[in-house]
Amino acid sequence: MEPIRMIRSRTVVIASTNIDTDQLMPARFLTTTTREGLGQHLFADWRYDAAGQPIPSFVLNQPQAKGCQILVAGRNIGCGSSREHAPWGLYDYGFRAVVSTEIADIFRNNSLKNGLVPVVVDEATHAWLLENPGAEISIDLESRVLRLPDGREVTFPMESFARYCLLNGVDETGYLLSQIPAIEAYEQRIGA
Amino acid sequence: MNPTTLFEKIWRAHEVVAQTADTPAVLYIDLHLTHEVTSPQAYSMLRERGLPVRRKDRTLATMDHSTPTDADQLFGRIPIKLESAAQQVSQLEKNCAEFGVELFAVGSPHRGIVHVIGPELGATQPGKTIVCGDSHTSTHGAFGALAFGIGTTEVGHVLATQCLLQRKPKTLAVNVEGALPAGVTAKDLVLAIIRQLGVSGGTGSVIEYRGSTIRGLSMDERMTVCNMSIEAGARAGLVAPDETTFAYLKGRPRAPQGADWEAAVARWRTLVTDEGATFDREIHIDATTLRPMITYGTHPGMSVAIDEAIPSDGDAVYQKALSYMGLTAGQSMLGQPVQYVFLGSCTNGRLSDLAAAAHLLKGRRVAAGVNFLVVPGSDAIKREAEALGLDRIFKDAGADWREAGCSMCLGMNGDTVTKGAYCVSTSNRNFEGRQGVGSRTLLASPATAVAAAIAGHVADARQLS
């Protein structure tokens, strides 16, 4: 995984609350056996009509969304299914961070493992971000600070180990494999 | 020793390495359930790193999500219509053969929805840690197991190490007291709980369901409740094991046998929250006030009692949900025409669900214009239902009796609801497009599903019996 220290980008705002992973990646795209190319299906049913044509009113189909790496979403994004295809799709599309007041547990875990930074902010900051789509903001993972265009700094929580892994491009699988001696000792202790 | 919660006891017993300020706990996983949709990329990871499946004896695989429920397609008499689904199924067969993982493939008498077969086999047991790449893994918590859904990267972690890196969640007690009124089911109870908690009320928490109402539920009913814990945002839901649990498990093929059984039960009896233990949060529900529930919106928290009007106070997102559903504030759900009824899923696809539905349906007909799909949760349930003649009741009434699978709960196996159509569904999610592009899902109990199938519109099942 690529180390991530700083994400600086304009935002895309999708203000709906409770954006579930079925919206992020509808089930009919889960029959894939790889993790590549899912960006094209991100928000498929909000993004395309029945004929597969882009729906112009949807933000991801608008020119200002191009190149944006930060998605600002309504409260409780990522609820529902555990499908990792949702963060795979967001990452493949080009997003590197998701900002909301609440981020669902499994989606947050899955995002962290794929270089997609889940950022939980307070209501006031969130309200400002929702009202100012396209704002150029930065997310500094080192200091756990989100910077607004006027220089205001907002600290966000981030589990220390996940942050370490993101900053250093460390993959958790390798860390877990280094624990094999402790796992073997545990198995012996419980007779597993 | 300090009084501790059931959750805390299971957690501590599985700590290979305890969490610190800098590192999460290394948590041992007793049972890893896998299926075709969320495992292929995890097996690819093993291959890339040259790793084996560390504990094949703690890993089970089945195929359920993308398998068709149409017998001709399932048993290969005609090709599976969805080519990508067929490919995914064959990839699982290849992966399990290559890595030596036990697979309940098509034709196996044990195949079924992953959360139905674990309990059925007796592999789901009190005190175990159980994970699966599926959010409804919370179902297994009905047995007093700590069970939660994980993503595919974590599926890879468990395949490779039998462990996960986890921060300890908070605890949330849902206390339910009193007898459920006649005609009110476990599904209605859990929909009422989610309505009270909200769809993110359980985020970061493990729920323990407690109280006289929960103690009085059968295992099937407890599974229905625990299954939907994730719909309140909680990764896991627990019920302390008791005589009901032990009676269910006794004699099942993967349950402890002989002298081991007595020892296991003695151990399981200690799996309770001690008197005086505290939870991070508690809520209370009076079961005696509950009515049959049905959803009207696009998440499982948007529900009303069957005879209650759709609330009219809502923001723009709420209005958008109603508009998607084609419903209006102030409207009663009773009388709302439906085109599909789905009985099945890991929430309500067990034998008691089918039996309750058949009991109400017997001697009646499915209304013209209603497509009523009945999908057993597993092959074993299908056989048992057929032995009891339930299939005849469904077929005679005009319902479609299918092979086991996830089916219409999620639109990825060919069973879908057409755009704009309404489906009363015993499944767990009413998200936009969940049952097919443009589908409109009304979540309810098997009884309410049958009432709708007979009437052709949303109806109160209490007036049927």
Chai-1 contact restraints between the chains, C-beta under 6 A:
chainA,res_idxA,chainB,res_idxB,connection_type,confidence,min_distance_angstrom,max_distance_angstrom,comment,restraint_id
A,S16,B,V317,contact,1.0,0.0,6.0,A-B,restraint_1
A,T17,B,V317,contact,1.0,0.0,6.0,A-B,restraint_2
A,N18,B,V199,contact,1.0,0.0,6.0,A-B,restraint_3
A,N18,B,H299,contact,1.0,0.0,6.0,A-B,restraint_4
A,D20,B,F431,contact,1.0,0.0,6.0,A-B,restraint_5
A,D22,B,F431,contact,1.0,0.0,6.0,A-B,restraint_6
A,D22,B,R434,contact,1.0,0.0,6.0,A-B,restraint_7
A,P26,B,G433,contact,1.0,0.0,6.0,A-B,restraint_8
A,A27,B,L410,contact,1.0,0.0,6.0,A-B,restraint_9
A,A27,B,G411,contact,1.0,0.0,6.0,A-B,restraint_10
A,A27,B,M412,contact,1.0,0.0,6.0,A-B,restraint_11
A,R28,B,G411,contact,1.0,0.0,6.0,A-B,restraint_12
A,R28,B,M412,contact,1.0,0.0,6.0,A-B,restraint_13
A,L30,B,V37,contact,1.0,0.0,6.0,A-B,restraint_14
A,L30,B,M412,contact,1.0,0.0,6.0,A-B,restraint_15
A,T31,B,S66,contact,1.0,0.0,6.0,A-B,restraint_16
A,T31,B,S84,contact,1.0,0.0,6.0,A-B,restraint_17
A,T31,B,A85,contact,1.0,0.0,6.0,A-B,restraint_18
A,T31,B,Q88,contact,1.0,0.0,6.0,A-B,restraint_19
A,T33,B,P40,contact,1.0,0.0,6.0,A-B,restraint_20
A,T33,B,Q88,contact,1.0,0.0,6.0,A-B,restraint_21
A,T33,B,Q91,contact,1.0,0.0,6.0,A-B,restraint_22
A,R35,B,Q41,contact,1.0,0.0,6.0,A-B,restraint_23
A,D45,B,G433,contact,1.0,0.0,6.0,A-B,restraint_24
A,D45,B,V437,contact,1.0,0.0,6.0,A-B,restraint_25
A,N76,B,S200,contact,1.0,0.0,6.0,A-B,restraint_26
A,C79,B,V199,contact,1.0,0.0,6.0,A-B,restraint_27
A,S81,B,S135,contact,1.0,0.0,6.0,A-B,restraint_28
A,S82,B,D134,contact,1.0,0.0,6.0,A-B,restraint_29
A,S82,B,S135,contact,1.0,0.0,6.0,A-B,restraint_30
A,S82,B,G149,contact,1.0,0.0,6.0,A-B,restraint_31
A,S82,B,G151,contact,1.0,0.0,6.0,A-B,restraint_32
A,E84,B,G151,contact,1.0,0.0,6.0,A-B,restraint_33
A,E84,B,T152,contact,1.0,0.0,6.0,A-B,restraint_34
A,E102,B,S200,contact,1.0,0.0,6.0,A-B,restraint_35
A,D105,B,T203,contact,1.0,0.0,6.0,A-B,restraint_36
A,D105,B,R235,contact,1.0,0.0,6.0,A-B,restraint_37
A,I106,B,G149,contact,1.0,0.0,6.0,A-B,restraint_38
A,N110,B,G151,contact,1.0,0.0,6.0,A-B,restraint_39
A,K113,B,T153,contact,1.0,0.0,6.0,A-B,restraint_40
A,S160,B,D22,contact,1.0,0.0,6.0,A-B,restraint_41
A,F161,B,T23,contact,1.0,0.0,6.0,A-B,restraint_42
A,F161,B,P24,contact,1.0,0.0,6.0,A-B,restraint_43
A,E172,B,L165,contact,1.0,0.0,6.0,A-B,restraint_44
A,L176,B,H157,contact,1.0,0.0,6.0,A-B,restraint_45
A,L176,B,T161,contact,1.0,0.0,6.0,A-B,restraint_46
A,Q179,B,V26,contact,1.0,0.0,6.0,A-B,restraint_47
A,A182,B,V16,contact,1.0,0.0,6.0,A-B,restraint_48
A,A182,B,V17,contact,1.0,0.0,6.0,A-B,restraint_49
A,I183,B,V16,contact,1.0,0.0,6.0,A-B,restraint_50
A,I183,B,C163,contact,1.0,0.0,6.0,A-B,restraint_51
A,Y186,B,V16,contact,1.0,0.0,6.0,A-B,restraint_52
A,Y186,B,Y28,contact,1.0,0.0,6.0,A-B,restraint_53
